[in-house]
Amino acid sequence: MSKLRKALDKAKEAREGLAGDIIIDDNISSPLKTSPIKKREERFEKINPAYHHTTIKHIDFQNLENNKIISICHENAVADQLKILRTQILSQLKKLQGNSLLITSANPGEGRTVTAINLAISLSQQIDGTVLLVDADLRKPSIHSLLGFDAENGLSDYLRGKAQIADLLVNPGMHRLVVLPGGKPIPNSSELLGSPRMEDLVNELKERYADRIIIFDSPPLLTSADSLVLSRFIDGILIVVEAEKTTRENLKRATELLRDKPVIGTILNKTK
């Protein structure tokens, strides 16, 4: 049995997560804004997701390690950093009385998707409930590729009325973790993410299970309006900052865009 497989077995037994190469800074904050909530019965009639049909994918865990998905393995030098991040996020969400988190960045390539995946896996190992990881980058969905499984359909297909949520959810072979892939890339992503159908879906996902945490991986703030539009429905926001790449001006512009949104912190990524 390989060292990696042994580590995975230990992870399932201990229910503890590992750390990524990330540090949280919670000095940036803003008041929580809640979106209007419709009657639960009305939303359920529109969405009616049945989660017991979740597809199970068998993935290559060595491929995860190659893609820097290190939260699957306990024996990692930076494990404590992700544990600290995980603990802080749970604390912040508790203060906000929320269970949804949007992860974004100022620019492309700063590590937000890998951070979102690592955090989702780590949280699923820590909490007693479940974690739903949503690929909300509808222009360049990549969560399924990084995890190593095929996903022809996803969120974009649901928002266009071409699929049902029950047929899109995937369990990547990890206990208490479910993934909603992005689906087919689309150019009009901002309009769909800001639609009433998306708002109803987010509210239903947030309220259906009290012990579920939903993580949304969303596009960079300075390249599209997608994250800003989606942030209206989310309880907390994290901004990924790449060491020696994200400029002070980029971060300032990103935080100004989110000045009235519930930003709970920044994550310093790729530090040497």
N, C-alpha and C positions, 0 to 999 in steps of 0.2 A: 504493500500500500504506500502511495506517495506521501510525502510530507504535507502537500497541499490537501489531499483527501483527508488525512488525519486531522488537519486543522479545521476542515469543514465539519467533520463529525463532532469535534469539540465545540464548535460554534453552536451547533444545534442543541447540544446538551447544556451548555452554560448560559445560553440566551444573552450573551454579551457581544457588543459590537466592537469594531476596531476603528482606528483613526485613519483619516486621510491626511494629506499634506496641507492642512487648512487650520486657520485660527480665527476665532470670532472676535469682533470688536463691536460692542453694543452701545457705543457712544452716540450713534445716529438713531434718532427715534422720532416718531410723529404719532398723533392720535389715531386710534382705530376708527375707521369709518365702516359702518355696516350697510349693506345693500338691503333694499326692501325685501321682506320675506312674504311670499304668497302663501296661501293656504296649502298645507301639505298634501291634501287630497287632490287639489288641482294639479300640482306639479307631478304627482305620482301617475295621474292619468296620462300625462304627456310623455313621460319618460319610461316608467314601469320597468326598470332594469332588474333582471333576475341574475344574481351573482353566482348561483350554484352551477352554472354552465361553464365556469372558467376553464379555459384551455390550459393544459400543462405542457410546457416545453422543456425538453431535456437539453441543457446547455453545457458547453465545455468550460469548466471552471479554470482551466489553464489559460484559456482565451481571456477570461475576465482579468486575471492577473496581468496579462500582457497589455490590456487596455487600462491599467491602473485602477481597476476596481479592487481595492485592497481590503475592503471591509468584510470580505468573505474569510479572511485568514487572521487568526489571533496573533500569530508570531510575526509582528511587524513593528519596526522601530518607531513609527509615528502613530501607534495605536491610541495612545492617551489623548492626542489632540482631537481625534474624532469623537472620543468618549466625552471630552469636555464640551465640544460643540453640541453633541446630542443632548447632553444634560441641560445646557443653556437654552436650547431651542424648546425643549419640553417645558422648562420653567417659564419662558416668555409666552408660549401658547396658553399655558395655564392662566397667566395673568390676563391675557386677552380674552380668555374664555372661548378660544377658537381651536380649530383642528386642521386648518389649511395653511400651506406655506408655499409661496412663490419664490423660485430661485432664478435670478437674472444676473446680468452683467452689463457693463457699459458697452463693450465691444465683443465681436466674435472671437472665439479661440482662447478665452480666458479661463476655461475650465468649469463652466457652470453645469454642463450636462454630467460630466464625471462626478462633480461634487454632489449633484442631485441624486445620482445612482448610489454613491457611497453612503450618503446620509440616509436614504430610504432603506438600504440593507441594514445599516447599523440600528436604525430605529426599530425595524422589524425584529431584531434580535433582542432588543431591550424591553419593549412594551408587551403587555399581555394581549393587546388588540391587534389590529392589522394595519398595514401601510399600503396605500394606493399611490403608485408613481405614475403621473400623467405626463405624456410627451405633448406639450402645448406649443412646440416649435413646429407649426404646420407648414412652414416653407422648407425647412430642412430637418425633418424628424430623424433622430439618430439613436434614441435610447435602445431600440430593438437591435440595432447593429452592434452597439457596444456590448450588449448583453449576449449577443451571438445567436439570435433567432430571427426567422423570417416573419414579417408582418405586412401582408398586402393591404389590409384595411385597418382603420383606427379612428381616432377622434374626428378627423376631417370628414370621414365618410358618414359618421353619425350626425354631424352638424349639417350635412347636406341631405339628410334623410335617406341615405343609401344603406344604412346598417343600424343594428340595435346594439346597445351597450353590452348586453348579455353575450353577444357573439364576438366581442372585441377583446374582452379581458383575458390576460395571460398570466399564469403563474410560472415564473422562470426557475422552477425547481427549488425554491427557497420558502421555508415555512413562514406564513403570515405576510408574504409580500405578493401583491398583485400589480400588474403593469397594464396601463391603457396606452397602446402605441399611438403615434401621431397619425398614421394612415398615409394616404396618397398626398404628396406635396401639392399645395395650392397657392396661387398668387394673392387671392383676396382673403388672406387669413385674418386681418384685423376686423373686417366686417363680420366674419363668422364667430370670432372669439368675443365680440361685443354684442352678439345677438341675444334676444330673449331665450332662445333655445339653450345657449351656453350658460346663461345665468341660471336657468331652471335646473340644468344638469349639475352645476357646481353646488347649488343649494341642496339638491337631493343627495349628492355624494357626501356633503358635510353633515347632513342630519340623519341619514339612514342608519348609521352605526355610531354610537357615542364614543366608542373606543377606537375609532379609525382615525389615522392621520393621513391627509392627502398632500402630496408634494407635486407641485407643478413646475416642470422645467420649461421656461419661456425664453423667447429670443432676446438678443441684446437690446438695451433701451435706446441706443443711439443709432440703430439701423432700421427700426420699424416701430410702429405704434402698438404692436401686439401686446407687449408686457404691460404697458400703461393701460390699455383697454381691459385686459384680464384682471389687473390689480384691483378693480372696483369690487370684485366678488371675493377677494382673498383676505384671510385674517392677518397674515404676517408676511413680510417680504425680506429676503436676504439678497444682498448684492455681492457677487464674487468679484474680487479685485486681484489681478495677476501682478505679482511682485516684479518690479523693474519693467513693466509693460504698460499697465493702466496709468495714465497720466493724472496729475492732480486736477487738470481742467476737465478731463473725461469724467472723473468721479464727481466733480462739482456739478457738471451738467446733468449727470444721471440722478443725483440726489435732488436737484432742483425740479426735475420732472416728477419725482415722487414726494415732493414736499408735503402734500396733504394725505399721503398714504401711510399705512402702518409698517414702516421700515423698522425692523427689530435689530438690524446689525449688518456688518460687512464681514466677508470672509477673505482673509489674505491667503492666496493660493500660489503654489509653485515657488515657495521660498527655498532658498539654498541653505 
